[in-house]
Amino acid sequence: MTFVSTCRSAARFAAIIAASCATAAYAAETARVDRPAPELDVRLLSGKLLKAKDLRGKVVVNVIWATWSPAARMELREVQRVYREHRDKGLEVVALSIDENPGEVREFWSKRDYSFPVAMRSDAFFDHYGRVSTTPMFYIVDRQGTLRHRVAGTIGPEKLAALLTPLLAEPVPTARVAKKH
């Protein structure tokens, strides 16, 4: 009886270790600051597919938000101002809603004058960037495709502009030309 109990305990222990290793591996796969950001296509609420390749060479702000979050709703107004001010310098903003109902998000968005694209949450996004515990949540990617900043909670227009200004000043990377042999 002791042997069976010991075997079951060993099996449970092995399962716990395996789960811990899987969790550690998952955490290692999520995007980290100063590392290449995952390139993901996003299906916008309009139905259009925003391809990751179309964002290359731009500074991209992915903002996670929700209609039910007062902080996120307030922040979207500020993000719009910063976007209008800097979009001609290569800034792109993609708003990703974590709401359950796309209809509510469409209605919310249609009543505002936001000119940046909006999409629903994506399992692929969260698989690569990690889950969020607060809204808004900002992921800022530079022109070279490196995740430069991750900011949880409100950021304010001054701080957002301060984070974006040096990134927008960086030169647009030139496309690499394939060498002919």
N, C-alpha and C positions, 0 to 999 in steps of 0.2 A: 504494500500500500504506500509506503514512504517513497519507493522508487517511482511509482506512477505519479504521485503528487509532485515529486521533484522534476519529473519530465514535463508535466504540465506547466510548472512554474518556469522551467527553462524555456519552454515554447512561448509562454507569455512574454518573458523577458526578451527573447529573440524578436518577437513581433513588435515590442515597444522600441527596440533598437532600430529595427528596419523602418518603422514609421518615423523615428527621429531622423534617421539618415535621409529619408525621402523628403521630409520637411526641410532639412538643411540644404539638400540639393535644389529644392524648389526655390528657397530663399536666395540661393546663389544665382539662379537663372533670372530673377527679377531685375529690372533695370536699376542701375546704380548711378549716382552722380559721378561725372567725369569718365563715364564709359559710353560706348556707342548705344544710342537709343534704338529700341526695336522699331523697324519700319512696318507699319500696319496700315492696310487700306481700311477706310471707314465708310460705312453706308450712312449717308446723311438722311435727315428726316424728309428731305425733298425727294428722296429716292436715288439721287445721284451718288455715284461711287467716287469718293475722294481718294485718289491713289497716293500712296506714300511717295512714289517717285515724283509726283507733282509738287511735293513739299521740299524736295532736296534743294539746298542752297538758300532756304529761307530760315528765319528764326521762327520757331513754332512754339506757341503756348497752348498746351492741352489743359483745359480747365474742367474739372469734374464738379458738377453742381446738381442741384435738385430744386424743383419748384417749391417744395415745402421748407427749404432752408432759407430763413431770412438773411443770413450772412452771405450765402451764395447769390441770392437775388440782388442784394445791394452791390455785391462785388461785380456782377455782370455789367452794371451801368458804368462802373469805373473802367472795366476792361474794354468796353466799347469806346470810351474816350481815348484810351491809350492806343487802341487798334486804329482808330481814325487818324490819329496823329502820326503813327509810325508804319502803317501798311505800305505806303509808297517806298519805304526803305527796306522792304523785304520781310515784314512781320506777317505771320499768319496765326490766327487763333482758331482753335477747334474746341467747341463746347460739347462735352459729353455728359448727358443727363443720366442720373442713376434712378430716375423715377421708374415706376412699373408701367405706367400708361403712356404710350406715345401720343395719344390724342390730347392728353392734358398738356404735354410738353409743346405740341404744335400750337395749341390754343394760347398758351403762355407766350411763346415766341412770336406769334402773329400779332400780339397786342403791343409788342415793343419794337423799337427801331434798331435792332441789332443787325449788323451787316456781316458778321462772321458766321461761319457754318455751325450748324448744330446737329448732333447725332444722339442716338440712345447709347447707353452703356454697351460695352462689348466684352464678352468673356475673354476674347483674345487680348484685349487691352489690359484687363486686370490680370490675366495669366502672365503677361510680360512685364507689367509695371507694378503689380501687387495690388491688393485690395486697399480701399480707402476707409479711414475711420472717421473722417470729418469732411464737411463741405464748406466752402470750396477747397479744392486741392489743385495745385498748379504743378505742371511738369514743363519745364522750359528747355527746349532743345536748340542748340546753336546751328549755324549754317553748315557745319561739317557733320551734323547728325549725332552730336554728343549730348547726352543729358547733362545739362549744366546746373540746373536748380530744381529742387523739389520743395514746395512750400505748402504746408498744411494750414488751413484757415485763411482768414482775410489777409490781404497783402497791401491793399491801398494803391492808388495810382502812382504816388511818388516812389514807393519802393519798387513797384513793378517796372516803372520807367528806368529806375536806377539799375535794375538787373538787366534790362533789355538794351540799354544804350551801348554798353561796350560790345555786346554781341552783334548788334546791328551795324556797328562800326567796322566789324571784321569784313574782309573782302569776300565776295561771293566765290566759292570754289569753282575753278574751271573744270569742265568735263574732261575726264581722262580719255585721251585718244588711243585707241587700240593700235599697237605697233604691228606693222606688216612685216612679215619675215620673207 
